[in-house]
Amino acid sequence: MDLRPTADQRALQAGTRELLTRRFGRDRLREAVEAPALDRALWRELGAAGFFALRLPAADGGVGLGLPDAVLVFEEAGRALLPGPLVAGELLAGVVPGAATGERVVGLCDAGRGGERLWEHPGDCDELILLEGGDPGESRELGEGGDLGESGESGDGGEPGKTGRAFWNAPDWPVLEPVRSVDPLTPLARVTSYPRRAPRSLDVPRLRREAALLTAALQLGSAARTVEMAVEHARRREQFGVRIGSFQAVKHLCAEMLIRVEIARSAVYAASLADQSLPVVGAKLLADEAAVRNARDCLQVHGGMGFTWEADVHLHLKRAWWRVEQWQSGGKAEEALAEALLVDDFGV
C-alpha cells in the first residue's frame, strides 16, 4: 500500500493551504478568538472552492474525489485552526440542501454511544442532525418528558443498537444547556433533549467512522503546525548568546514531535483507504496524542512566552483538547482496540 499522496493530491493540499493562508491567516485567526461567530462569507467561499462537496459526484455538483483526498484537505484545515462545524459540512453535503455550497451551515451531534451530546457553533447552524443508537435504552433516556415527537414514536432511522438512528432538527427545537468551551474559537452547547419527529435514513455507523477520521485529520494538521512553530522559534530565540535550537534538550523535543506527526500521518492516511472501523480508532488515538503532546512540547520550547495569550500555542492545545472528546474519546477507543486484540479481529 503506497500512502504517499499523488501529484494531484499534493496540488489539492497546496491549493487548500494557499486559500486558507489568504482567507484565514494569523490576523483573522486572532480576530476570531475575540469574536468567534462563524464567518459566513468564508464559509461560502469554502463551499465555492469545493471544500464541502469534495466527495459528491460531479453529476451532483461535487468534485468527485474520495475520502483520502478529504483527509488531506482537512489536515490543512487543522493546521490553520479553521473554526466551524467542518466535519458536519463535509459529511452532510449530499444530505442537507445548501450545505455543499456553504449557503447553509449544518451541525452534527452524537447523542448516542455515551456521546457528550455537544453541539459546536449552535448559534451559527441553520439545522442540526442528531445521531443516536448503539446503547440499549438510550432512546428511552432522551425521550422522557414528551420529546418523542407528535406521534409518540421514536422514528426509525435504523435498527436501535445496530445501525443507529438519525433525526433532523431545526435550530430552535432541541433543549440546550450552556457549556463553557475550552476552545475560544468553538462555542458549545449540550443537547439535553430533542424531538424525534423528523427521522432521516442515514448510515449512522459510517457517519461516526468518517467523522472520527476527519477529526483525526484535523488533529494531524494541528500537530504538524506545532512542530513548525517550535522549530521556527528555536531557530530565532537566543539564550546565553546562542540559538536555543542548538540545545540538545530542545532538539530532542522537536524530534519527538516530528516522530509523533509521522506516525499519526501514516495511521490516518492508511485508515482513509481501509473502509474499516478499527484502523480509524487507532488513527484517532495516535492523532489525538500527537496534537495534545505536540502542543504541550511546543509550549515548552517557547518557554514563558508560550503561556501568554498573545502566543498562538495555547489555541492549538485547547483545540486539541476539544477534539480529543469529539466522536471517539480516548478511553473508549483503547477499550475497543484491546477487545479486538483479545479476539484477534481487526476486520470490523
Buried (B, 14 or more C-beta within 10 A) or exposed (E): EEEEBEEEBEEBBEBBBEBBEEBBEEEBBEEBBEEBEBBEEBBBBBBEBBBBBBBBEEEEEBBBBEBBBBBBBBBBBBBBBBBBBBBBBBBBBBBBEBBBBBEBBBBBBBBBBEBBBBBBBBEBBBBBBBBBBBBEEBBEEBBEEEBBBEEEEBBEBBEBBEBBBBBBBEBEBBEBEEBEBBBBBBBBBBBEBBBBBBBBEBBBBBBBBBBBBBBBBBBBBBBBBBBBBBBEBBEEBEEEEEBBBEBEEBEEBBEBBBEBBEBBBEBBBBBBBBEEBBBBBBBBBBBBBBBBBBBBBBBBBBEEEBEEEEBBBBBBBBBBBBBBBBBBBBEEBEEBBEEBEEEEEBEE
